[in-house]
Amino acid sequence: MKKGIHPEYHEINVVMTDGTAFKTKSTWGKEGDTLTLDIDAKSHPAWTGGQQKLVDTGGQVAKFNKRFEGLKIK
């Protein structure tokens, strides 16, 4: 392998939506960082069979609605 072209592979902490946590290896973040999930297999409707729940943590849905509010579809 060529040196200096591959991302660093290190251990991080992952926190699921129900609060459980585990350690895994990843190229995300830095060594020891914590990745908190908004949606995972325990809460996603595709795996739980429940009603779809819209999670808008970054305001993306509101931004989309504002951008296309005047668009009329026939």
Phi and psi in radians as a Rosetta constraint file:
Dihedral C 1 N 2 CA 2 C 2 CIRCULARHARMONIC -1.274 0.35
Dihedral N 2 CA 2 C 2 N 3 CIRCULARHARMONIC 2.486 0.35
Dihedral C 2 N 3 CA 3 C 3 CIRCULARHARMONIC -1.423 0.35
Dihedral N 3 CA 3 C 3 N 4 CIRCULARHARMONIC 2.501 0.35
Dihedral C 3 N 4 CA 4 C 4 CIRCULARHARMONIC 1.449 0.35
Dihedral N 4 CA 4 C 4 N 5 CIRCULARHARMONIC 0.017 0.35
Dihedral C 4 N 5 CA 5 C 5 CIRCULARHARMONIC -1.925 0.35
Dihedral N 5 CA 5 C 5 N 6 CIRCULARHARMONIC -0.128 0.35
Dihedral C 5 N 6 CA 6 C 6 CIRCULARHARMONIC -1.788 0.35
Dihedral N 6 CA 6 C 6 N 7 CIRCULARHARMONIC 2.503 0.35
Dihedral C 6 N 7 CA 7 C 7 CIRCULARHARMONIC -1.194 0.35
Dihedral N 7 CA 7 C 7 N 8 CIRCULARHARMONIC 2.689 0.35
Dihedral C 7 N 8 CA 8 C 8 CIRCULARHARMONIC -1.223 0.35
Dihedral N 8 CA 8 C 8 N 9 CIRCULARHARMONIC 2.331 0.35
Dihedral C 8 N 9 CA 9 C 9 CIRCULARHARMONIC -1.884 0.35
Dihedral N 9 CA 9 C 9 N 10 CIRCULARHARMONIC 2.021 0.35
Dihedral C 9 N 10 CA 10 C 10 CIRCULARHARMONIC -2.505 0.35
Dihedral N 10 CA 10 C 10 N 11 CIRCULARHARMONIC 3.073 0.35
Dihedral C 10 N 11 CA 11 C 11 CIRCULARHARMONIC -1.601 0.35
Dihedral N 11 CA 11 C 11 N 12 CIRCULARHARMONIC 2.333 0.35
Dihedral C 11 N 12 CA 12 C 12 CIRCULARHARMONIC -2.255 0.35
Dihedral N 12 CA 12 C 12 N 13 CIRCULARHARMONIC 2.917 0.35
Dihedral C 12 N 13 CA 13 C 13 CIRCULARHARMONIC -1.806 0.35
Dihedral N 13 CA 13 C 13 N 14 CIRCULARHARMONIC 2.403 0.35
Dihedral C 13 N 14 CA 14 C 14 CIRCULARHARMONIC -2.076 0.35
Dihedral N 14 CA 14 C 14 N 15 CIRCULARHARMONIC 2.237 0.35
Dihedral C 14 N 15 CA 15 C 15 CIRCULARHARMONIC -1.936 0.35
Dihedral N 15 CA 15 C 15 N 16 CIRCULARHARMONIC 2.124 0.35
Dihedral C 15 N 16 CA 16 C 16 CIRCULARHARMONIC -1.356 0.35
Dihedral N 16 CA 16 C 16 N 17 CIRCULARHARMONIC 3.001 0.35
Dihedral C 16 N 17 CA 17 C 17 CIRCULARHARMONIC -1.161 0.35
Dihedral N 17 CA 17 C 17 N 18 CIRCULARHARMONIC -0.426 0.35
Dihedral C 17 N 18 CA 18 C 18 CIRCULARHARMONIC -1.573 0.35
Dihedral N 18 CA 18 C 18 N 19 CIRCULARHARMONIC 0.061 0.35
Dihedral C 18 N 19 CA 19 C 19 CIRCULARHARMONIC 1.694 0.35
Dihedral N 19 CA 19 C 19 N 20 CIRCULARHARMONIC -0.195 0.35
Dihedral C 19 N 20 CA 20 C 20 CIRCULARHARMONIC -1.221 0.35
Dihedral N 20 CA 20 C 20 N 21 CIRCULARHARMONIC 2.646 0.35
Dihedral C 20 N 21 CA 21 C 21 CIRCULARHARMONIC -2.339 0.35
Dihedral N 21 CA 21 C 21 N 22 CIRCULARHARMONIC 2.693 0.35
Dihedral C 21 N 22 CA 22 C 22 CIRCULARHARMONIC -2.656 0.35
Dihedral N 22 CA 22 C 22 N 23 CIRCULARHARMONIC 2.866 0.35
Dihedral C 22 N 23 CA 23 C 23 CIRCULARHARMONIC -1.834 0.35
Dihedral N 23 CA 23 C 23 N 24 CIRCULARHARMONIC 2.512 0.35
Dihedral C 23 N 24 CA 24 C 24 CIRCULARHARMONIC -2.623 0.35
Dihedral N 24 CA 24 C 24 N 25 CIRCULARHARMONIC 2.945 0.35
Dihedral C 24 N 25 CA 25 C 25 CIRCULARHARMONIC -1.668 0.35
Dihedral N 25 CA 25 C 25 N 26 CIRCULARHARMONIC 2.479 0.35
Dihedral C 25 N 26 CA 26 C 26 CIRCULARHARMONIC -2.786 0.35
Dihedral N 26 CA 26 C 26 N 27 CIRCULARHARMONIC 2.890 0.35
Dihedral C 26 N 27 CA 27 C 27 CIRCULARHARMONIC -1.705 0.35
Dihedral N 27 CA 27 C 27 N 28 CIRCULARHARMONIC -0.058 0.35
Dihedral C 27 N 28 CA 28 C 28 CIRCULARHARMONIC -1.309 0.35
Dihedral N 28 CA 28 C 28 N 29 CIRCULARHARMONIC 2.445 0.35
Dihedral C 28 N 29 CA 29 C 29 CIRCULARHARMONIC 1.095 0.35
Dihedral N 29 CA 29 C 29 N 30 CIRCULARHARMONIC -2.649 0.35
Dihedral C 29 N 30 CA 30 C 30 CIRCULARHARMONIC -2.084 0.35
Dihedral N 30 CA 30 C 30 N 31 CIRCULARHARMONIC 2.932 0.35
Dihedral C 30 N 31 CA 31 C 31 CIRCULARHARMONIC -0.920 0.35
Dihedral N 31 CA 31 C 31 N 32 CIRCULARHARMONIC 2.179 0.35
Dihedral C 31 N 32 CA 32 C 32 CIRCULARHARMONIC 1.500 0.35
Dihedral N 32 CA 32 C 32 N 33 CIRCULARHARMONIC -0.073 0.35
Dihedral C 32 N 33 CA 33 C 33 CIRCULARHARMONIC -1.110 0.35
Dihedral N 33 CA 33 C 33 N 34 CIRCULARHARMONIC 2.760 0.35
Dihedral C 33 N 34 CA 34 C 34 CIRCULARHARMONIC -1.986 0.35
Dihedral N 34 CA 34 C 34 N 35 CIRCULARHARMONIC 2.190 0.35
Dihedral C 34 N 35 CA 35 C 35 CIRCULARHARMONIC -1.773 0.35
Dihedral N 35 CA 35 C 35 N 36 CIRCULARHARMONIC 1.993 0.35
Dihedral C 35 N 36 CA 36 C 36 CIRCULARHARMONIC -1.761 0.35
Dihedral N 36 CA 36 C 36 N 37 CIRCULARHARMONIC 2.129 0.35
Dihedral C 36 N 37 CA 37 C 37 CIRCULARHARMONIC -1.507 0.35
Dihedral N 37 CA 37 C 37 N 38 CIRCULARHARMONIC 2.453 0.35
Dihedral C 37 N 38 CA 38 C 38 CIRCULARHARMONIC -1.551 0.35
Dihedral N 38 CA 38 C 38 N 39 CIRCULARHARMONIC -0.625 0.35
Dihedral C 38 N 39 CA 39 C 39 CIRCULARHARMONIC -2.371 0.35
Dihedral N 39 CA 39 C 39 N 40 CIRCULARHARMONIC 2.359 0.35
Dihedral C 39 N 40 CA 40 C 40 CIRCULARHARMONIC -2.503 0.35
Dihedral N 40 CA 40 C 40 N 41 CIRCULARHARMONIC -3.053 0.35
Dihedral C 40 N 41 CA 41 C 41 CIRCULARHARMONIC -1.109 0.35
Dihedral N 41 CA 41 C 41 N 42 CIRCULARHARMONIC -0.402 0.35
Dihedral C 41 N 42 CA 42 C 42 CIRCULARHARMONIC -1.402 0.35
Dihedral N 42 CA 42 C 42 N 43 CIRCULARHARMONIC -0.330 0.35
Dihedral C 42 N 43 CA 43 C 43 CIRCULARHARMONIC -2.134 0.35
Dihedral N 43 CA 43 C 43 N 44 CIRCULARHARMONIC -0.152 0.35
Dihedral C 43 N 44 CA 44 C 44 CIRCULARHARMONIC -1.352 0.35
Dihedral N 44 CA 44 C 44 N 45 CIRCULARHARMONIC 2.302 0.35
Dihedral C 44 N 45 CA 45 C 45 CIRCULARHARMONIC -1.078 0.35
Dihedral N 45 CA 45 C 45 N 46 CIRCULARHARMONIC -0.421 0.35
Dihedral C 45 N 46 CA 46 C 46 CIRCULARHARMONIC -1.113 0.35
Dihedral N 46 CA 46 C 46 N 47 CIRCULARHARMONIC -0.527 0.35
Dihedral C 46 N 47 CA 47 C 47 CIRCULARHARMONIC -1.806 0.35
Dihedral N 47 CA 47 C 47 N 48 CIRCULARHARMONIC -0.409 0.35
Dihedral C 47 N 48 CA 48 C 48 CIRCULARHARMONIC -1.652 0.35
Dihedral N 48 CA 48 C 48 N 49 CIRCULARHARMONIC -0.351 0.35
Dihedral C 48 N 49 CA 49 C 49 CIRCULARHARMONIC 1.365 0.35
Dihedral N 49 CA 49 C 49 N 50 CIRCULARHARMONIC 0.150 0.35
Dihedral C 49 N 50 CA 50 C 50 CIRCULARHARMONIC -1.532 0.35
Dihedral N 50 CA 50 C 50 N 51 CIRCULARHARMONIC -3.080 0.35
Dihedral C 50 N 51 CA 51 C 51 CIRCULARHARMONIC -1.240 0.35
Dihedral N 51 CA 51 C 51 N 52 CIRCULARHARMONIC 2.592 0.35
Dihedral C 51 N 52 CA 52 C 52 CIRCULARHARMONIC -1.226 0.35
Dihedral N 52 CA 52 C 52 N 53 CIRCULARHARMONIC 2.340 0.35
Dihedral C 52 N 53 CA 53 C 53 CIRCULARHARMONIC -2.062 0.35
Dihedral N 53 CA 53 C 53 N 54 CIRCULARHARMONIC 2.217 0.35
Dihedral C 53 N 54 CA 54 C 54 CIRCULARHARMONIC -1.545 0.35
Dihedral N 54 CA 54 C 54 N 55 CIRCULARHARMONIC 2.117 0.35
Dihedral C 54 N 55 CA 55 C 55 CIRCULARHARMONIC -1.917 0.35
Dihedral N 55 CA 55 C 55 N 56 CIRCULARHARMONIC 2.031 0.35
Dihedral C 55 N 56 CA 56 C 56 CIRCULARHARMONIC -2.047 0.35
Dihedral N 56 CA 56 C 56 N 57 CIRCULARHARMONIC 1.277 0.35
Dihedral C 56 N 57 CA 57 C 57 CIRCULARHARMONIC -1.336 0.35
Dihedral N 57 CA 57 C 57 N 58 CIRCULARHARMONIC -0.477 0.35
Dihedral C 57 N 58 CA 58 C 58 CIRCULARHARMONIC -1.852 0.35
Dihedral N 58 CA 58 C 58 N 59 CIRCULARHARMONIC 0.136 0.35
Dihedral C 58 N 59 CA 59 C 59 CIRCULARHARMONIC 1.326 0.35
Dihedral N 59 CA 59 C 59 N 60 CIRCULARHARMONIC 0.262 0.35
Dihedral C 59 N 60 CA 60 C 60 CIRCULARHARMONIC -1.170 0.35
Dihedral N 60 CA 60 C 60 N 61 CIRCULARHARMONIC -0.653 0.35
Dihedral C 60 N 61 CA 61 C 61 CIRCULARHARMONIC -1.175 0.35
Dihedral N 61 CA 61 C 61 N 62 CIRCULARHARMONIC -0.769 0.35
Dihedral C 61 N 62 CA 62 C 62 CIRCULARHARMONIC -1.086 0.35
Dihedral N 62 CA 62 C 62 N 63 CIRCULARHARMONIC -0.703 0.35
Dihedral C 62 N 63 CA 63 C 63 CIRCULARHARMONIC -1.111 0.35
Dihedral N 63 CA 63 C 63 N 64 CIRCULARHARMONIC -0.738 0.35
Dihedral C 63 N 64 CA 64 C 64 CIRCULARHARMONIC -1.119 0.35
Dihedral N 64 CA 64 C 64 N 65 CIRCULARHARMONIC -0.827 0.35
Dihedral C 64 N 65 CA 65 C 65 CIRCULARHARMONIC -1.068 0.35
Dihedral N 65 CA 65 C 65 N 66 CIRCULARHARMONIC -0.712 0.35
Dihedral C 65 N 66 CA 66 C 66 CIRCULARHARMONIC -1.145 0.35
Dihedral N 66 CA 66 C 66 N 67 CIRCULARHARMONIC -0.719 0.35
Dihedral C 66 N 67 CA 67 C 67 CIRCULARHARMONIC -1.153 0.35
Dihedral N 67 CA 67 C 67 N 68 CIRCULARHARMONIC -0.650 0.35
Dihedral C 67 N 68 CA 68 C 68 CIRCULARHARMONIC -1.959 0.35
Dihedral N 68 CA 68 C 68 N 69 CIRCULARHARMONIC 0.367 0.35
Dihedral C 68 N 69 CA 69 C 69 CIRCULARHARMONIC -1.123 0.35
Dihedral N 69 CA 69 C 69 N 70 CIRCULARHARMONIC -0.499 0.35
Dihedral C 69 N 70 CA 70 C 70 CIRCULARHARMONIC -1.550 0.35
Dihedral N 70 CA 70 C 70 N 71 CIRCULARHARMONIC -0.054 0.35
Dihedral C 70 N 71 CA 71 C 71 CIRCULARHARMONIC -1.343 0.35
Dihedral N 71 CA 71 C 71 N 72 CIRCULARHARMONIC 2.152 0.35
Dihedral C 71 N 72 CA 72 C 72 CIRCULARHARMONIC -1.864 0.35
Dihedral N 72 CA 72 C 72 N 73 CIRCULARHARMONIC 2.195 0.35
Dihedral C 72 N 73 CA 73 C 73 CIRCULARHARMONIC -1.806 0.35
Dihedral N 73 CA 73 C 73 N 74 CIRCULARHARMONIC 2.225 0.35
